[in-house]
Amino acid sequence: MKKKRRRIDVMAVTLLGLLLFLTAGSIIAGASGKTVHVTNIMIDADNEGNKTENNKSEEMALSLQAAMEKDMSLAVYTNTDASDQIERMDEIGDVNPDIVISVRCSVSQDAALTGLHVYCQPASSRKHTASMNLGEKVKNSLGLSSLEYLWYEEYGDNIYTTRRENIDNTTSEMETILPVMEINKPVIVVEWIGTDTNINVSGWQNSICKAVSEYITENQ
């Protein structure tokens, strides 16, 4: 009989502790006046360029992650450890994020292309509208004039060139979109293009954070 009563006592204490824990949690939640919803963000670091470009893409991803992690309502992940495009896509799938922001750096001697660019998913994507809305907010926050599409166009046997075009002035059919753009999540690509890899736009990370926060608030 004593042994049996001891079991009951232990169970009672456990249940009491659980009740107190849940009650305390309810009090804290009630005091804050709202339930905190955590949004999962994946920052995809492009690794399809040369070594210098890839290193800068990784640096951009980590810099943006550090800025976004200041917001406690965000869980921010990166795939900077991925060795190729397949691993990048696998890691995105493992996280199953709410939003994907892919960052890339491209070196070009074309002065007309220099600066930051923001691309959204094509009209054929199921998430085109969400991607475009997010992209517009990021574009405006960065002070850019247009939101663009990005794809690869073949000009020889298995030889492709990168094409960029304003979403309002698309005159040619996209041939091959970036694999990250095919993910069934709102995706944008932020690209720095310059004669070197030094980004001369200050505060670009905070501008993106501000835009993402506004997008999440409007779509919760």
N, C-alpha and C positions, 0 to 999 in steps of 0.2 A: 504493500500500500504506500509506503513512504517513497519508493522509487517512482511509482506512478504519479504521485502528487508533485514530485520534483519536476517531472516532465511538463506538467501543466503550468507550474510556476515559470519555467524557462520560456514556454510558449507565450505566456501572458506578458512577460517582460519584453519579449521580442515584438509582440503586437503593439504594446504600449509605446515602445521606442519608434516603431514605424509610424504610428499615429501622430506622435509629437513631431516627427520629421516632416510629414505631409502637412501638418497644421502650420508649422513654421514657414514652409515653402509657400503656402497659400497666403499667409500674412505678408510675406515679402513681396509676392506678386501683386497683392492688393495694394500695398503701399506704393509700388511703382506706378500703378494705374494702367499698365499695359503688359502684354505678353511679348517678349522679345523673339522675333522670328529670325533665324540665322539663314543667310543666303550663301550658298556655296559658289565660289568664283574660281575658275581655273584660268591661270595665266599661262598660255602656251608659248613657249620660246621656239621660234622658227630655227631650224638647223639645216636648211636646204641651200644656204649660200656658201661662200668660201669661209675659211677659218676665222678671218678677221670679222666678217659680218656675223658669223654665228656667235662669236665671243661677245660681240656688242648686243646681239639679240638676247643672250643670256643675262648680260648686265642689265638691260632694260627690264627684263622680266622680274629679276630680283629687286630692282629699285621700285618697280610698281607694286610688287607684293609687300614690301616694307611700308609703303605709303598706305596701302589699302588695309593692312592689318591693324591700323590705328582705330578703325571702326569695329567695335566689338560685335556688331550685328553681322559681320562678314567672316566666313571661314575661307581663307585664301590659300590656294594650292598652286604649285608650279611643276612643270615637267622638265626642268633644266638638266636633269640627270639622264634624260632619254638620249640614246645614241643615234637614232634615226627617226624618220617620219612614222614608221609603224609603231615604235615604242611610244611616241608622243600620243598617237591616237589611242593606244591601249591604256595609257595612264589617264587620259581624259575619260575614257569609258569606265575605268575603275572608280573615279571620283563621282561620276554622274552629276556634274555641276549644273547649277541653274543658269549660269552665264559663262561664256568662254570669251576671253580677250586674248587674241594672238598678237604677239609683237615680233617685229622683224626689222632688220637694218639692211639697207642696200646702198652700195657705193655706186655713184653715177656721176659722170662728167657733164650731164645735161643740166644746166643751171635752171631750166624751167621746171624741173622736177624736185629741186631741193626743198626740203622741209618735211613736216609731218603730213601723213595722209591717213584717212580713215575709210575703211571699206566695209560694206555690209554684204549679207548673203544675197544671192541672185533672186529674181522674182519667182523662179521655179522652186525655191526652197519653201518648205512648210512654215519655216520660222522667218520668212522674209520681212513681214511687217514688224515683228518684234525686233529683229536685227536692225532694220531701218530706223525704228524709233530710238533705239539705244545709240546707234551710230550718229543720228542727228544731234542728240544731246552731247555726245563726246565732241563732235565736230564744232558745235557752237561754243562749248566750253573752252576748246583749244583756239577759238577764233579763226577757224578755217572757213573757206568760202564754199566748199562743196563736199558732198559725200560721194564716194566712188565705188565702182565695181573693180575687182581684180581677178584676172584669169590668165591662163597660158594659151598662146596661139601658136600653132605649128607652122613653121616656114620651111621645113625640110624634113627628111625622113627621121622621125623621132627627135627632131630639134625644135625646141619651143622658145618663144620669147614671152616676156611678161607684158601684159596689156593692162592699162588702167584707163578708166573712162568715167566721167561724171554720170551719175545714175539718171539724170534728166536728158542726157544727150547720147545715149547708147546707139551707135549706128551699125555695129557689127555683132554677130552672134558669138556668144561665149563658147569656146571650144572645150577647155578643160579648166574647171574651177579648182581652187585649192582644196585638198581633202578635208581640212579643218572646216571649210565652209559647208560641207555636206552633213555635218553633225546636226541632229534634230534638236538643237538648242539654240537660243539666241547667241549668235557669234558675230564679233566684229574683229577686224584686223587693223592694228595701228602700226604704221610703217614710218621709219625715218629714212629719208633718202638724202644723201649729201656727197660731196666730193671726198669726204672722209667720214669716219664714224663718230665724230664729236657732235653731239646734239647741242645746238645753240639756242634751244627753246627752254627757258627756265620755267620751273613749276609745272611741266607737262603732266607729271604724275598726279599732283593734286587736282589738276583740271579734270583728269579722267575720273578720279575718285568722286568729285563733286557730281559729275554727270551720271555715274553709275548709281550714286545714292538717290538722285532725283528720279532715275528710271525705276529703281526698286520701290520707292515710295509710291509712285503712280501705279505700279502694277501688282502690289501686294493684295 
